[in-house]
């Protein structure tokens, strides 16, 4: 069991960044596009997050939702975003690139790692979409990533717990293993016992919009059923509950 376990909060707003800091988290992963699983946030959000946070700030580098097979144009956009994030004095970036056959694109990942230096790089849950997670982990290590975020190839860490344990053993300290997706106070202790270096969660809660007039016939995202009038944020109390479990275990 590790002596120090980082707790990272996935945030989609400046409010959530500040809540993560208030709760005592180690760092935030700043994203946009919650329903896409996280995309690159705006320039203003990155700059303002850096101004307001004293804890570590990692920024998602992902030009769009969907798969992780990127065109040359999208790859150039990722490089430009990394240059901007470095200029904003972030502490790290979060990214992931795959080949069409489901393997890690080691060459282009390494290029981004080298461009990001001295910022540290987390390879995100693109690993959970690979054809062979053990092979993928070796590719991530070869590319020079500092950390990998995984749910063990399943939708949640509860489902992927055994694979997470296997990846921790395989990594052998060569890369940090961070578990994420469905992390909460109930399973944080199990993840620590599994040997992970960090845990990743949003601590999400929702509140109703203050809009009084609501048009039921329009869905701004074009997908009926997605909540148009609910606002999500990282909840201080949910984060603290996880941190309490972590502190009890280490």
C-alpha positions in Angstrom: 0.0 0.0 0.0 1.3 3.5 -0.9 2.1 6.0 1.7 0.8 9.0 -0.3 -2.3 8.7 -2.5 -3.1 11.7 -4.7 -6.8 12.6 -5.1 -7.5 14.2 -8.5 -10.8 15.9 -9.3 -12.2 16.0 -12.8 -13.7 19.5 -13.2 -15.8 21.1 -15.9 -16.1 24.6 -14.4 -14.1 27.1 -12.4 -16.6 26.6 -9.5 -15.7 23.0 -9.4 -11.9 23.8 -9.5 -12.3 26.0 -6.5 -14.5 23.4 -4.7 -11.8 20.7 -5.3 -9.2 23.0 -3.8 -11.4 23.9 -0.8 -12.0 20.2 -0.2 -8.3 19.5 0.0 -7.7 17.6 -3.3 -4.2 17.2 -4.7 -5.0 18.5 -8.2 -7.6 19.1 -10.8 -8.0 17.8 -14.3 -9.7 20.6 -16.2 -12.0 19.7 -19.0 -14.9 20.8 -21.1 -17.4 18.5 -22.8 -18.7 16.4 -19.9 -21.0 14.3 -22.2 -18.0 13.6 -24.5 -16.0 12.3 -21.6 -13.8 15.4 -21.5 -12.4 17.7 -24.2 -10.0 20.6 -24.2 -11.3 23.6 -22.2 -11.4 27.2 -23.4 -8.4 29.5 -23.2 -10.2 31.7 -20.6 -11.0 28.7 -18.4 -7.4 27.5 -18.4 -6.0 30.9 -17.7 -8.4 31.7 -14.9 -8.0 28.2 -13.3 -4.3 28.8 -13.1 -4.8 32.2 -11.6 -7.2 31.0 -8.9 -5.7 27.6 -8.0 -2.7 26.9 -5.8 -3.0 23.1 -6.2 -1.8 21.3 -9.3 -3.6 21.9 -12.6 -3.7 19.3 -15.4 -5.5 20.2 -18.6 -7.2 17.8 -21.0 -5.8 17.8 -24.5 -8.5 16.3 -26.6 -9.8 18.1 -29.7 -13.2 16.3 -29.9 -15.3 13.6 -28.4 -15.6 10.1 -29.9 -12.7 7.9 -30.7 -9.0 8.5 -30.1 -7.8 8.1 -33.7 -6.8 11.6 -34.7 -6.2 13.1 -38.1 -3.0 15.1 -38.9 -4.9 18.3 -38.5 -6.3 17.2 -35.1 -2.8 16.2 -34.0 -1.4 19.7 -34.9 -4.3 21.2 -32.8 -3.2 19.0 -29.9 0.3 20.3 -30.2 -0.8 23.9 -30.3 -3.0 23.4 -27.2 0.0 21.9 -25.3 2.0 25.0 -26.2 -0.7 27.2 -24.9 -1.1 25.2 -21.7 2.6 25.4 -21.0 2.5 29.2 -21.5 -0.3 29.3 -18.9 2.0 27.5 -16.4 -0.1 24.4 -15.9 1.5 21.5 -14.1 0.6 18.8 -16.6 -1.5 17.7 -19.5 -3.9 14.7 -20.1 -4.0 13.0 -23.5 -4.3 9.7 -25.3 -3.9 8.7 -28.9 -4.6 5.2 -30.4 -4.0 3.6 -33.8 -6.8 2.2 -35.9 -6.0 -1.3 -34.7 -6.7 -0.5 -31.1 -3.0 -0.2 -30.0 -1.4 2.9 -28.4 0.1 5.3 -31.0 3.5 5.3 -29.3 5.3 7.5 -31.8 2.8 10.4 -31.7 2.3 10.0 -27.9 6.0 10.3 -27.4 6.1 13.4 -29.6 3.5 15.1 -27.4 5.3 14.0 -24.2 8.5 15.6 -25.5 6.6 18.8 -26.5 4.9 19.0 -23.1 8.2 18.7 -21.1 8.8 19.7 -18.3 5.1 19.3 -17.8 4.0 15.8 -16.8 1.7 13.8 -19.0 -1.2 11.6 -17.9 -2.4 9.1 -20.5 -6.1 9.1 -20.0 -8.8 6.4 -20.3 -8.1 5.8 -24.0 -6.2 2.8 -22.5 -9.6 1.4 -21.6 -10.5 1.4 -25.3 -7.4 -0.6 -26.4 -7.3 -4.1 -27.8 -4.9 -5.3 -25.2 -4.4 -3.3 -22.0 -1.1 -5.0 -21.0 0.4 -4.2 -24.4 -1.0 -0.7 -24.1 0.6 -0.1 -20.7 4.0 -1.0 -22.1 3.4 1.4 -25.0 2.5 4.2 -22.6 5.6 3.6 -20.6 7.7 3.5 -23.8 6.2 6.9 -24.8 7.4 8.4 -21.5 4.1 9.2 -19.8 4.2 9.8 -16.1 0.8 8.5 -15.2 -2.1 6.5 -16.7 -5.8 6.9 -15.8 -7.9 3.7 -16.1 -11.1 2.0 -15.0 -9.6 -1.4 -15.8 -11.2 -1.6 -19.3 -14.7 -1.4 -17.9 -17.3 1.3 -17.3 -16.5 1.7 -13.6 -13.6 0.9 -11.3 -15.8 -1.6 -9.4 -16.2 -3.7 -12.6 -12.6 -3.3 -13.5 -11.0 -3.8 -10.1 -9.1 -7.0 -10.9 -7.6 -5.6 -14.1 -6.6 -2.4 -12.1 -4.7 -4.7 -9.7 -3.0 -6.5 -12.5 -2.0 -3.2 -14.1 -0.5 -2.0 -10.8 1.5 -5.1 -10.6 2.6 -4.9 -14.2 3.6 -1.3 -13.9 6.0 -2.0 -11.1 6.5 1.6 -10.3 7.5 2.5 -13.9 4.4 4.6 -14.4 1.8 5.8 -11.9 -1.6 4.0 -12.0 -4.6 6.3 -11.3 -8.0 4.7 -11.0 -11.1 6.6 -12.2 -14.7 6.3 -13.2 -17.3 5.7 -10.5 -14.9 6.4 -7.6 -16.6 7.4 -4.4 -16.3 7.0 -0.6 -17.6 3.5 -0.7 -14.9 2.1 -3.0 -11.9 4.4 -2.4 -10.5 2.1 0.3 -10.6 -0.9 -2.1 -8.7 1.0 -4.7 -6.0 2.0 -2.2 -5.7 -1.6 -1.1 -5.3 -2.5 -4.8 -2.1 -0.4 -4.8 -3.0 2.5 -7.0 -0.9 5.7 -6.8 -3.9 8.0 -7.2 -7.7 8.1 -7.5 -9.7 10.3 -9.9 -13.3 11.4 -9.4 -15.6 14.3 -10.2 -17.6 14.2 -6.9 -20.5 15.3 -9.0 -23.7 16.8 -7.8 -26.5 18.6 -9.7 -28.8 21.6 -9.1 -31.7 22.9 -11.0 -31.3 25.9 -13.3 -32.9 29.2 -12.1 -34.5 29.6 -15.5 -38.3 30.1 -15.1 -39.3 29.8 -18.8 -38.3 26.5 -20.3 -38.9 25.5 -23.9 -39.6 21.7 -23.9 -39.3 21.4 -27.7 -35.6 22.4 -28.1 -32.5 20.3 -27.1 -29.4 22.5 -27.6 -27.2 19.5 -27.9 -29.5 17.8 -30.4 -29.9 14.8 -28.2 -33.3 14.4 -26.5 -33.1 13.3 -22.9 -30.0 15.1 -21.9 -30.8 17.5 -19.1 -31.1 21.1 -20.4 -31.8 22.7 -17.1 -29.5 20.9 -14.7 -26.1 22.3 -13.7 -23.4 19.9 -12.5 -20.5 20.8 -10.1 -17.9 19.0 -8.0 -19.4 18.7 -4.5 -17.0 19.7 -1.6 -18.7 17.2 0.8 -18.4 14.3 -1.7 -14.7 15.0 -2.2 -14.1 15.3 1.5 -15.8 12.0 2.1 -13.3 10.3 -0.3 -10.4 12.2 1.2 -11.4 11.0 4.7 -11.3 7.4 3.4 -7.9 8.0 1.8 -6.4 9.4 5.0 -7.7 6.5 7.0 -6.0 4.0 4.7 -2.5 5.5 4.3 
